[in-house]
Amino acid sequence: MLVCRFFRVYTQWKWPNPVMLCRIQDDELGFPVWDPRKNPKDRTHHMPIITPAYPSMNSSYNVSTSTLRILSEQFQFGNKICEEIELNNAIWGALFEPYKFFEAYKNFLQVDMFALNTDDLRIWKGWVASRLRQLTLKIEQDTCGMLQCHPHPVEYNDASVCGAHCAFFMGLRRKQGVKVEEGQHFDIRLVVNEFKHFVNMYMFWRPGMEIYVYHVPRMKIPSFVFPEGYRGVQSSYPSTTANAKKAHNEEEHNRGFLQRRLKRKIGFLEGSVGSSLEKRVAISPT
């Protein structure tokens, strides 16, 4: 009953009305509390969920327009399944089916991170992942909300790449319900370059820490993201044998390019002694 009620309530919730368990209290101890009447910044929050203890804060301040859309869609989906369960037309297992992320979108941003070893990659990955929210917000702002992003909170590793590697993916799609002009495209290269420049200013940057961000259509999603190690046939986006072979060859070409580039960089770093600011600018991607 509680699970069904949860989805029913948040399917009907009128955001950005805040979710609160109790009234906000200001004990005048000097700590800032969430109050859109006094704080202009609080008025920009899309999905406020307020903590009950003093000082009250918005626990979901990082929700953007795109991620609110994703949450709302999943509330609707969960509510529909719960209604079927109540009618004995479905079982509870249907509510916990994994989300088919790579079938839900036709275009993606792939964020590849490289380092010389696993310790460096762990630090580098944590820094980049904490900044992906900024990339999502900048894409939304640069396209006036017409291009929506869905950051996938799962990391993937390509064991065949020389060195330590990790990748994140973001689903891309146009805003639904808006008339699209023929031939209209979004150019987000400037936003991506600004993002890469920003993350490369990392205070604890070390030689070998690399980041690449590029557009990937669904048919060119690398095979290492799939549990079985290969891309299954998708009914919504059928592929022929020729297309599958072409995608495989392109993937092998891209993988070889990254391996050769990383090997050249590792060789350069091993032959160098020290790391000055000028060297860092020379080897860090822009």
Disulfide bonds with the S-S distance in Angstrom:
none
